[in-house]
Amino acid sequence: MLRARVMGDTGADRITVRCSCGAKLGLRITAAGHQARCPKCQRSFVVPSPEGSPSSAGATSGKRVAGSQPDAPAGSDHTTTRCSCGKELRVPASSVGRKARCPACGNVLVITAQQSLASQTEEPAGLDDRRSLLDELAAQVTSPNAASPALTHPSQKLCPHCGWSMPADARLCVACGYDTKTGRVHKATEVRTAREPGAVRMLAMAAGPFVLGGVLSGLGALVGGAVWFGIAMATGYEIGWIAWGIGGLAGLGMYLGYRTQDFRAGVVAAGTSALGIVAAKAMIFAFLVYAIVTGNTNSIDLQREYVKAHMTDEILDDREVWSESQREAQWDSAYAEADGRVSKWSDDQVRRKWQEYRDAGEAADAAGGRYRLAAHHAGREACRMGLSYADERRERLHEEHYRKYEAMSQEELDEAIAQLEAWEAGGKWSDQDYVRDYLIYSYIDQALEEVDGTDRQEDEPEVEEPTPEQWKQLYQGAVARVDNMSPQERVREAQSIEAELEQEVRNFEAQLAEEADSEGVGGAVLALFTRTMFEWTDMIFFLLAVVSAYRIASGGGRR
């Protein structure tokens, strides 16, 4: 037990106090009721008043032997206060009425005395100094960001490091973290002003830091993949080492959100980095294929590939290879021939040929629009005339309409196509002439299918066209059948026939898709993607990215 006793007056303004270690201290009388530190044992105690009986004061821990009572009006040097979160705090008695921050919830509260600690049991003498340091910090309540106040009491002193006012017996300065005993600055002890939690912290509080880390890791991989894709679009090159950066962003995002490095964080970061790299490579692959197929690129290398692809088609046409299966079988040899030609060309030659193919493609697109308009209007006119499919007048009508649309400007052509598409989308069923002609020729087709015993295909030469007499009979029968229907019945019948035809088209497309799957088209595309985007150098950067993400998030593999 440590005690300090008043030994007697040494003068009008001084008193002598004996510490429990036996050391005598001569202090100013104005120090009564304030804390002092024994220079011999470094224990803190409250200086008693000279008028009363000798007082006993505890050391920095502030504890007394159970059952002991204070010998002076100064009372205990510590008290307790309770925060709104329920946390009970132990603080110096001299800090009553001041502000302090709760270590549990971070709330700033005003200290109020609730209970004297004079009768509490003394804690072990070997307790760590951390509690006394926290007590001293709690007693210093003035904001360190304000100007240092002037010293108005002998119990105050100035920090030798920053000049901030602090209690005379305090060890740490809250303004700069300077330790007056060791002479070192503790940055972690700086008092921070209260502030509202940021968006990231609020998300972490709501979902948990691990979930937040996973989200930020995924966002990091997504941002890295988007940057990689943008660079590929701008340059026409897939730069493999950028994948390493995606791994770094994924690992950093996990660490920033989780704030803990362990095994599961590393696994999540490695997984998100791998997914981000594969997704970015898939987008880059799709872009490269699009650029090669359409030629819509400024990269000379992609323009060269575009020229090779079109030249391969021309070589197959020169070989008179028309069957799709035969063209596919001879594609590699034709491509090798085209590659041999184009590889000898300069960049200027490649650009001229690329522009030539692009212009031809645009002309073909425009011709396709003109052909569509000519076929529609020529067909409508032929149906009103009741012409058979083999009638030569159909061809002349088509040529006349095509010349008409060929003379149009591109703006006029686009407007005509837009009008046709609007009519096809909903206006055709209100056109009674179209509905009547549609039903007439639909009934004629059904009759021809019954005669042939098979589905009639216009591009199959083995199906014989009806003679003019047969066509006349079929046409008159269909007209009589349609004219006996009301306008509403015609529309319902025409829509029903069109729905059946659309279903047949969907079934045919599904059959083609099944055949493509059976031939391994999807597997071929996947193999092309893997072979193109994951060469051995790409695999090195892929592994580096995954390992980097894991190490950043796991701290090197700690479990």
C-alpha positions as CSV (number, residue, x, y, z in Angstrom):
1,M,0.0,0.0,0.0
2,L,1.3,3.4,-0.9
3,R,0.7,6.4,1.4
4,A,1.6,10.1,1.5
5,R,1.5,12.0,4.7
6,V,1.9,15.6,5.6
7,M,5.0,16.0,7.7
8,G,4.6,19.6,8.6
9,D,4.9,23.1,7.3
10,T,8.3,24.1,5.9
11,G,7.2,27.7,5.3
12,A,4.2,29.8,4.7
13,D,3.8,28.5,1.2
14,R,5.2,25.0,1.3
15,I,4.4,21.7,2.9
16,T,6.4,18.4,3.3
17,V,4.7,15.1,2.2
18,R,6.1,11.6,2.8
19,C,5.5,9.0,0.2
20,S,4.8,5.4,1.1
21,C,8.3,4.5,-0.3
22,G,9.8,6.7,2.5
23,A,10.8,9.7,0.3
24,K,10.1,13.2,1.6
25,L,8.7,15.7,-0.9
26,G,8.6,19.5,-0.4
27,L,5.7,20.9,-2.4
28,R,3.9,24.3,-2.8
29,I,0.8,24.7,-0.6
30,T,-1.2,25.4,-3.8
31,A,-0.6,21.8,-4.9
32,A,-3.0,20.5,-2.2
33,G,-5.8,18.5,-3.8
34,H,-3.8,17.9,-7.0
35,Q,-1.8,14.9,-8.2
36,A,1.9,14.7,-7.8
37,R,4.5,12.1,-8.7
38,C,7.2,10.7,-6.4
39,P,10.6,11.3,-8.0
40,K,12.0,8.2,-6.3
41,C,9.3,5.5,-7.1
42,Q,7.4,7.4,-9.8
43,R,4.1,6.7,-8.0
44,S,1.3,9.2,-8.4
45,F,-0.7,10.4,-5.4
46,V,-3.1,13.3,-4.4
47,V,-1.4,16.0,-2.3
48,P,-3.3,16.3,1.0
49,S,-4.3,19.6,2.6
50,P,-2.1,20.7,5.5
51,E,-5.1,21.5,7.7
52,G,-6.4,17.9,7.9
53,S,-5.0,14.7,9.1
54,P,-2.5,12.9,7.0
55,S,-4.0,11.6,3.8
56,S,-3.2,8.4,1.9
57,A,-3.4,8.3,-1.9
58,G,-3.0,5.4,-4.3
59,A,-0.5,5.3,-7.1
60,T,-1.4,5.7,-10.7
61,S,-3.8,2.8,-10.5
62,G,-5.9,4.9,-8.0
63,K,-6.7,1.8,-5.8
64,R,-6.8,1.7,-2.0
65,V,-6.8,-1.2,0.5
66,A,-10.4,-2.3,1.2
67,G,-11.9,-0.6,4.2
68,S,-9.6,2.4,4.2
69,Q,-11.1,5.9,4.2
70,P,-9.8,9.2,2.9
71,D,-7.9,11.2,5.4
72,A,-8.5,14.6,3.7
73,P,-11.2,16.4,2.0
74,A,-9.4,15.9,-1.3
75,G,-11.1,12.5,-1.5
76,S,-10.4,9.8,-4.1
77,D,-8.3,10.6,-7.2
78,H,-10.6,8.5,-9.6
79,T,-14.3,8.1,-10.2
80,T,-16.6,6.2,-12.6
81,T,-18.9,7.4,-15.3
82,R,-21.3,5.6,-17.6
83,C,-21.6,6.1,-21.4
84,S,-25.0,6.0,-23.2
85,C,-23.9,2.6,-24.7
86,G,-23.8,1.1,-21.2
87,K,-20.0,1.1,-20.9
88,E,-18.7,2.1,-17.4
89,L,-15.5,4.1,-17.6
90,R,-12.9,4.8,-14.9
91,V,-11.5,8.3,-15.1
92,P,-9.5,10.7,-12.9
93,A,-11.6,12.7,-10.5
94,S,-10.1,15.9,-11.8
95,S,-11.7,15.3,-15.2
96,V,-15.3,15.6,-14.0
97,G,-17.2,18.1,-16.2
98,R,-14.9,17.6,-19.1
99,K,-15.4,15.7,-22.3
100,A,-13.9,12.3,-23.2
101,R,-14.4,9.6,-26.0
102,C,-15.9,6.2,-25.1
103,P,-13.5,3.5,-26.1
104,A,-16.4,1.1,-26.8
105,C,-18.6,3.1,-29.2
106,G,-16.5,6.2,-29.9
107,N,-19.2,8.6,-28.6
108,V,-18.0,11.9,-27.0
109,L,-19.5,12.3,-23.5
110,V,-19.3,14.7,-20.6
111,I,-17.8,13.1,-17.5
112,T,-19.9,13.1,-14.4
113,A,-19.0,11.7,-11.0
114,Q,-21.1,8.6,-10.1
115,Q,-19.2,6.7,-7.4
116,S,-16.0,7.1,-5.4
117,L,-13.4,4.4,-5.9
118,A,-11.8,4.9,-2.5
119,S,-13.3,1.7,-1.1
120,Q,-12.6,-0.6,-4.0
121,T,-10.0,-3.4,-3.8
122,E,-6.5,-2.6,-4.9
123,E,-5.5,-4.1,-8.2
124,P,-2.4,-6.1,-8.7
125,A,0.8,-4.0,-8.5
126,G,2.0,-5.5,-11.8
127,L,-0.9,-4.1,-13.9
128,D,0.3,-2.8,-17.2
129,D,0.8,1.0,-17.6
130,R,-1.7,1.1,-20.4
131,R,-4.6,1.9,-18.1
132,S,-2.9,4.8,-16.5
133,L,-2.0,6.2,-19.9
134,L,-5.6,6.0,-21.0
135,D,-6.7,7.7,-17.8
136,E,-4.2,10.5,-18.4
137,L,-5.5,10.9,-22.0
138,A,-9.1,11.0,-20.8
139,A,-8.2,13.8,-18.4
140,Q,-6.9,16.0,-21.2
141,V,-10.1,17.0,-22.9
142,T,-9.3,20.1,-24.8
143,S,-9.2,19.6,-28.5
144,P,-5.6,19.4,-29.7
145,N,-6.5,21.3,-32.9
146,A,-7.2,24.5,-30.9
147,A,-4.6,27.0,-29.8
148,S,-2.8,26.0,-26.6
149,P,-4.3,27.9,-23.5
150,A,-2.2,29.9,-21.2
151,L,-1.1,28.3,-18.0
152,T,-3.3,29.5,-15.1
153,H,-2.4,26.9,-12.4
154,P,0.8,25.4,-11.1
155,S,-0.6,21.9,-11.8
156,Q,-0.3,22.5,-15.6
157,K,2.8,22.3,-17.8
158,L,3.7,22.7,-21.4
159,C,4.5,19.7,-23.6
160,P,8.3,20.0,-24.5
161,H,7.5,18.6,-28.0
162,C,4.7,20.7,-29.2
163,G,4.1,23.3,-26.4
164,W,0.5,22.1,-25.7
165,S,-0.8,22.6,-22.1
166,M,-1.1,19.4,-20.1
167,P,-1.5,18.4,-16.4
168,A,1.8,18.6,-14.5
169,D,1.8,14.9,-13.7
170,A,0.6,13.7,-17.1
171,R,2.9,11.4,-19.0
172,L,1.4,11.6,-22.5
173,C,0.5,14.7,-24.5
174,V,-2.7,14.2,-26.4
175,A,-1.8,16.9,-29.0
176,C,1.2,15.1,-30.4
177,G,1.5,11.8,-28.5
178,Y,4.8,12.7,-26.9
179,D,5.8,10.5,-23.9
180,T,7.5,12.7,-21.3
181,K,9.0,9.6,-19.7
182,T,10.5,7.9,-22.7
183,G,10.9,10.9,-25.0
184,R,9.1,9.2,-27.9
185,V,6.1,10.2,-29.9
186,H,3.2,7.7,-30.0
187,K,1.2,8.6,-33.2
188,A,-1.6,6.1,-32.3
189,T,-2.5,8.1,-29.2
190,E,-3.6,11.3,-31.0
191,V,-7.1,12.3,-30.1
192,R,-9.4,12.5,-33.1
193,T,-12.5,14.6,-33.4
194,A,-15.8,12.7,-33.7
195,R,-17.1,12.2,-37.2
196,E,-19.9,10.4,-38.9
197,P,-18.9,7.0,-40.4
198,G,-18.3,7.1,-44.2
199,A,-20.2,5.1,-46.8
200,V,-17.6,2.3,-46.8
201,R,-17.8,2.0,-43.0
202,M,-21.6,2.0,-43.0
203,L,-21.6,-0.7,-45.6
204,A,-19.2,-2.7,-43.6
205,M,-21.4,-2.3,-40.5
206,A,-24.5,-3.4,-42.4
207,A,-23.2,-6.4,-44.3
208,G,-20.0,-7.3,-42.4
209,P,-16.4,-6.6,-43.3
210,F,-15.9,-10.0,-45.1
211,V,-18.9,-9.4,-47.4
212,L,-17.7,-5.8,-48.0
213,G,-14.2,-7.2,-48.9
214,G,-15.7,-9.6,-51.4
215,V,-17.8,-6.8,-53.0
216,L,-14.8,-4.5,-53.3
217,S,-12.6,-7.3,-54.6
218,G,-15.2,-8.0,-57.3
219,L,-15.4,-4.3,-58.2
220,G,-11.7,-4.1,-58.4
221,A,-11.5,-7.0,-60.8
222,L,-14.4,-5.5,-62.8
223,V,-12.7,-2.1,-63.1
224,G,-9.5,-3.7,-64.1
225,G,-11.2,-5.8,-66.8
226,A,-13.0,-2.8,-68.1
227,V,-9.8,-0.8,-68.4
228,W,-8.2,-3.8,-70.2
229,F,-11.0,-4.0,-72.6
230,G,-10.9,-0.3,-73.3
231,I,-7.1,-0.5,-74.1
232,A,-7.8,-3.5,-76.4
233,M,-10.5,-1.5,-78.3
234,A,-8.2,1.5,-78.6
235,T,-5.1,-0.3,-79.7
236,G,-6.4,-3.5,-81.3
237,Y,-4.0,-5.5,-79.1
238,E,-4.7,-7.8,-76.1
239,I,-1.8,-6.8,-73.7
240,G,-1.4,-9.8,-71.5
241,W,0.5,-8.3,-68.5
242,I,-2.5,-6.0,-67.7
243,A,-4.0,-9.2,-66.2
244,W,-1.5,-8.9,-63.4
245,G,-3.0,-5.5,-62.5
246,I,-6.5,-7.1,-62.3
247,G,-5.1,-9.5,-59.7
248,G,-3.6,-6.6,-57.7
249,L,-6.9,-4.7,-57.7
250,A,-8.9,-7.7,-56.6
251,G,-6.5,-8.4,-53.7
252,L,-6.4,-4.8,-52.6
253,G,-10.2,-4.5,-52.7
254,M,-10.5,-7.5,-50.4
255,Y,-8.0,-6.1,-48.0
256,L,-9.6,-2.6,-47.9
257,G,-13.0,-4.0,-47.2
258,Y,-12.1,-6.9,-44.8
259,R,-9.2,-5.2,-43.0
260,T,-7.9,-8.6,-42.1
261,Q,-5.5,-10.9,-43.9
262,D,-6.3,-14.6,-43.8
263,F,-6.7,-17.7,-45.9
264,R,-10.4,-17.3,-46.9
265,A,-9.9,-13.7,-47.9
266,G,-7.0,-14.8,-50.2
267,V,-9.2,-17.5,-51.7
268,V,-12.0,-15.1,-52.5
269,A,-9.6,-12.5,-53.9
270,A,-7.9,-15.1,-56.1
271,G,-11.3,-16.3,-57.4
272,T,-12.6,-12.9,-58.2
273,S,-9.3,-12.0,-60.0
274,A,-9.6,-15.2,-62.1
275,L,-13.2,-14.5,-63.0
276,G,-12.4,-10.9,-63.9
277,I,-9.6,-12.0,-66.2
278,V,-11.7,-14.6,-68.0
279,A,-14.6,-12.2,-68.4
280,A,-12.3,-9.5,-69.8
281,K,-10.7,-11.9,-72.2
282,A,-14.1,-13.0,-73.4
283,M,-15.1,-9.4,-74.2
284,I,-11.8,-8.8,-75.9
285,F,-12.2,-12.0,-78.0
286,A,-15.7,-11.0,-79.0
287,F,-14.5,-7.5,-80.0
288,L,-11.6,-9.0,-82.1
289,V,-14.0,-11.3,-83.9
290,Y,-16.4,-8.5,-84.6
291,A,-13.6,-6.3,-85.9
292,I,-12.3,-9.0,-88.2
293,V,-15.8,-9.9,-89.5
294,T,-17.1,-6.4,-90.1
295,G,-13.8,-4.6,-90.7
296,N,-14.8,-1.8,-88.4
297,T,-11.4,-1.1,-86.9
298,N,-8.4,1.2,-87.3
299,S,-5.8,-1.4,-86.4
300,I,-3.7,-2.4,-89.3
301,D,-3.3,-5.9,-88.0
302,L,-7.1,-6.4,-87.7
303,Q,-7.5,-4.8,-91.2
304,R,-5.0,-7.4,-92.5
305,E,-7.1,-10.2,-91.0
306,Y,-10.3,-8.7,-92.5
307,V,-8.7,-8.7,-95.9
308,K,-7.5,-12.3,-95.5
309,A,-11.0,-13.5,-94.6
310,H,-12.6,-11.8,-97.6
311,M,-9.9,-13.0,-100.0
312,T,-10.4,-16.6,-98.7
313,D,-14.1,-16.3,-99.7
314,E,-13.0,-15.1,-103.2
315,I,-10.6,-18.0,-103.6
316,L,-13.4,-20.5,-102.7
317,D,-15.7,-18.7,-105.2
318,D,-12.9,-19.0,-107.9
319,R,-12.7,-22.7,-107.1
320,E,-16.5,-22.9,-107.6
321,V,-17.0,-24.4,-104.1
322,W,-20.6,-23.5,-103.2
323,S,-21.7,-26.2,-100.8
324,E,-21.3,-25.0,-97.2
325,S,-19.8,-28.3,-96.1
326,Q,-17.2,-28.2,-98.9
327,R,-16.3,-24.6,-98.2
328,E,-15.7,-25.4,-94.6
329,A,-13.5,-28.4,-95.6
330,Q,-11.4,-26.3,-98.0
331,W,-11.3,-23.1,-95.8
332,D,-7.9,-23.8,-94.2
333,S,-6.2,-24.3,-97.6
334,A,-7.9,-21.2,-99.1
335,Y,-6.9,-19.2,-96.0
336,A,-3.3,-20.3,-96.3
337,E,-3.3,-19.1,-99.9
338,A,-4.8,-15.8,-98.9
339,D,-2.3,-15.4,-96.1
340,G,0.6,-16.0,-98.5
341,R,-0.6,-13.2,-100.7
342,V,-1.5,-10.6,-98.1
343,S,1.7,-11.1,-96.0
344,K,3.7,-9.7,-99.0
345,W,1.7,-6.5,-99.1
346,S,2.7,-3.2,-97.5
347,D,0.4,-1.5,-95.0
348,D,-0.8,0.9,-97.6
349,Q,-1.8,-1.9,-99.9
350,V,-3.6,-3.6,-97.1
351,R,-5.5,-0.4,-96.3
352,R,-6.5,0.1,-99.9
353,K,-7.8,-3.4,-100.2
354,W,-9.6,-3.1,-96.8
355,Q,-11.3,0.0,-98.0
356,E,-12.3,-1.7,-101.2
357,Y,-13.9,-4.6,-99.4
358,R,-15.7,-2.2,-97.0
359,D,-17.1,-0.1,-99.9
360,A,-18.3,-3.3,-101.6
361,G,-20.0,-4.4,-98.3
362,E,-21.8,-1.1,-97.9
363,A,-22.9,-1.2,-101.5
364,A,-24.2,-4.8,-101.0
365,D,-26.1,-3.6,-97.9
366,A,-27.7,-0.8,-99.9
367,A,-28.5,-3.2,-102.7
368,G,-30.1,-5.5,-100.2
369,G,-32.4,-2.7,-99.1
370,R,-33.3,-1.8,-102.7
371,Y,-33.9,-5.5,-103.5
372,R,-36.2,-5.9,-100.5
373,L,-38.3,-2.9,-101.5
374,A,-38.5,-4.0,-105.1
375,A,-39.5,-7.6,-104.2
376,H,-42.2,-6.3,-101.9
377,H,-43.9,-3.9,-104.3
378,A,-43.4,-6.1,-107.4
379,G,-44.9,-9.0,-105.5
380,R,-47.9,-7.0,-104.4
381,E,-48.5,-5.9,-108.0
382,A,-48.1,-9.4,-109.4
383,C,-50.6,-10.8,-106.9
384,R,-53.1,-8.1,-107.8
385,M,-52.6,-9.2,-111.5
386,G,-53.0,-12.9,-110.5
387,L,-49.7,-13.9,-112.0
388,S,-48.2,-17.4,-111.5
389,Y,-44.8,-17.9,-109.9
390,A,-43.3,-18.8,-113.3
391,D,-44.8,-15.8,-115.2
392,E,-42.0,-13.8,-116.8
393,R,-43.8,-10.6,-116.1
394,R,-42.9,-11.0,-112.4
395,E,-39.2,-10.6,-113.3
396,R,-39.9,-7.5,-115.4
397,L,-41.9,-5.9,-112.6
398,H,-39.1,-6.5,-110.2
399,E,-36.5,-4.9,-112.5
400,E,-38.7,-1.8,-112.9
401,H,-39.1,-1.4,-109.2
402,Y,-35.4,-2.0,-108.5
403,R,-34.4,0.7,-111.0
404,K,-36.8,3.1,-109.2
405,Y,-35.2,2.5,-105.8
406,E,-31.7,2.5,-107.3
407,A,-32.2,6.1,-108.3
408,M,-33.1,7.1,-104.7
409,S,-30.6,8.7,-102.4
410,Q,-29.6,6.9,-99.3
411,E,-31.8,9.1,-97.1
412,E,-34.8,8.4,-99.3
413,L,-34.0,4.7,-99.3
414,D,-33.8,4.6,-95.5
415,E,-37.1,6.4,-95.3
416,A,-38.8,3.9,-97.6
417,I,-37.4,0.9,-95.7
418,A,-38.6,2.4,-92.4
419,Q,-42.1,2.8,-93.9
420,L,-42.1,-0.8,-95.1
421,E,-41.0,-2.0,-91.7
422,A,-43.8,0.0,-90.0
423,W,-46.3,-1.5,-92.3
424,E,-45.1,-5.0,-91.7
425,A,-45.1,-4.5,-87.9
426,G,-48.9,-3.8,-87.7
427,G,-50.4,-2.0,-90.7
428,K,-50.6,-4.9,-93.1
429,W,-53.6,-6.5,-91.3
430,S,-55.7,-3.4,-91.9
431,D,-54.8,-3.5,-95.6
432,Q,-57.7,-5.5,-97.0
433,D,-56.2,-5.9,-100.5
434,Y,-53.0,-7.4,-99.0
435,V,-55.0,-9.7,-96.7
436,R,-57.1,-10.9,-99.7
437,D,-54.1,-11.5,-101.9
438,Y,-52.2,-13.2,-99.0
439,L,-55.0,-15.7,-98.5
440,I,-55.4,-16.4,-102.3
441,Y,-51.8,-17.3,-102.7
442,S,-51.7,-19.2,-99.4
443,Y,-54.6,-21.4,-100.6
444,I,-52.8,-21.9,-104.0
445,D,-49.7,-23.0,-102.1
446,Q,-51.7,-25.5,-100.0
447,A,-53.3,-26.9,-103.2
448,L,-49.9,-27.3,-104.9
449,E,-48.5,-29.1,-101.8
450,E,-51.3,-31.6,-101.9
451,V,-50.7,-32.2,-105.6
452,D,-46.9,-32.6,-105.1
453,G,-47.3,-34.7,-102.0
454,T,-44.5,-32.6,-100.4
455,D,-43.8,-29.1,-99.1
456,R,-43.3,-26.8,-102.0
457,Q,-39.9,-25.0,-102.2
458,E,-39.5,-22.3,-104.8
459,D,-35.8,-23.0,-105.2
460,E,-36.1,-26.7,-105.9
461,P,-36.1,-27.2,-109.7
462,E,-37.5,-30.8,-109.5
463,V,-41.0,-29.4,-108.5
464,E,-42.9,-28.8,-111.7
465,E,-44.8,-25.5,-112.0
466,P,-48.5,-25.8,-112.9
467,T,-49.5,-25.1,-116.5
468,P,-51.3,-21.8,-117.3
469,E,-54.6,-23.7,-117.4
470,Q,-53.9,-25.4,-114.0
471,W,-52.9,-22.1,-112.5
472,K,-56.1,-20.4,-113.7
473,Q,-58.2,-23.2,-112.1
474,L,-56.2,-22.9,-108.8
475,Y,-56.5,-19.1,-108.8
476,Q,-60.2,-19.0,-109.5
477,G,-60.9,-21.6,-106.7
478,A,-58.9,-19.7,-104.2
479,V,-60.6,-16.4,-105.1
480,A,-64.0,-17.9,-104.7
481,R,-63.0,-19.3,-101.3
482,V,-61.7,-16.0,-100.0
483,D,-64.6,-13.9,-101.4
484,N,-67.0,-16.0,-99.4
485,M,-65.3,-14.8,-96.1
486,S,-66.1,-11.7,-94.2
487,P,-63.2,-9.1,-93.7
488,Q,-62.8,-10.2,-90.1
489,E,-62.6,-13.9,-91.0
490,R,-60.0,-13.1,-93.6
491,V,-57.8,-11.3,-91.1
492,R,-58.1,-14.2,-88.6
493,E,-57.4,-16.8,-91.2
494,A,-54.4,-14.9,-92.6
495,Q,-52.9,-14.4,-89.1
496,S,-53.4,-18.1,-88.3
497,I,-51.6,-19.1,-91.5
498,E,-48.7,-16.7,-90.8
499,A,-48.4,-18.0,-87.2
500,E,-48.1,-21.6,-88.6
501,L,-45.4,-20.5,-91.1
502,E,-43.4,-18.7,-88.3
503,Q,-43.6,-21.8,-86.1
504,E,-42.2,-23.9,-89.0
505,V,-39.3,-21.4,-89.4
506,R,-38.6,-21.6,-85.6
507,N,-38.6,-25.4,-85.8
508,F,-36.2,-25.3,-88.7
509,E,-33.8,-22.9,-86.9
510,A,-33.9,-25.2,-83.8
511,Q,-33.0,-28.1,-86.0
512,L,-30.1,-26.2,-87.5
513,A,-28.9,-25.3,-83.9
514,E,-29.1,-29.0,-82.9
515,E,-27.1,-30.0,-85.9
516,A,-24.5,-27.3,-85.1
517,D,-24.2,-28.6,-81.5
518,S,-23.9,-32.2,-82.7
519,E,-21.1,-31.0,-85.0
520,G,-19.3,-29.4,-82.1
521,V,-19.6,-25.8,-83.2
522,G,-19.8,-24.5,-79.6
523,G,-16.8,-26.6,-78.7
524,A,-15.0,-25.2,-81.7
525,V,-15.6,-21.6,-80.7
526,L,-14.5,-22.4,-77.1
527,A,-11.4,-24.1,-78.5
528,L,-10.6,-21.1,-80.7
529,F,-11.1,-18.8,-77.7
530,T,-8.8,-20.8,-75.5
531,R,-6.2,-21.2,-78.2
532,T,-6.2,-17.5,-79.1
533,M,-6.5,-15.9,-75.6
534,F,-4.6,-18.3,-73.4
535,E,-1.2,-18.8,-74.9
536,W,1.7,-19.7,-72.6
537,T,2.6,-16.0,-72.0
538,D,-1.0,-15.3,-71.1
539,M,-1.0,-18.2,-68.7
540,I,2.0,-16.8,-66.9
541,F,0.4,-13.5,-66.3
542,F,-2.9,-15.2,-65.3
543,L,-1.1,-17.2,-62.6
544,L,0.8,-14.1,-61.4
545,A,-2.5,-12.2,-61.1
546,V,-4.2,-15.0,-59.1
547,V,-1.2,-15.5,-56.8
548,S,-0.8,-11.7,-56.3
549,A,-4.5,-11.4,-55.4
550,Y,-4.2,-14.2,-52.9
551,R,-1.0,-12.9,-51.2
552,I,-2.3,-9.4,-50.9
553,A,-5.6,-10.5,-49.3
554,S,-4.2,-13.4,-47.2
555,G,-0.9,-11.7,-46.0
556,G,1.2,-14.5,-47.5
557,G,-1.0,-17.4,-46.7
558,R,-1.8,-16.9,-42.9
559,R,-4.7,-19.1,-41.8
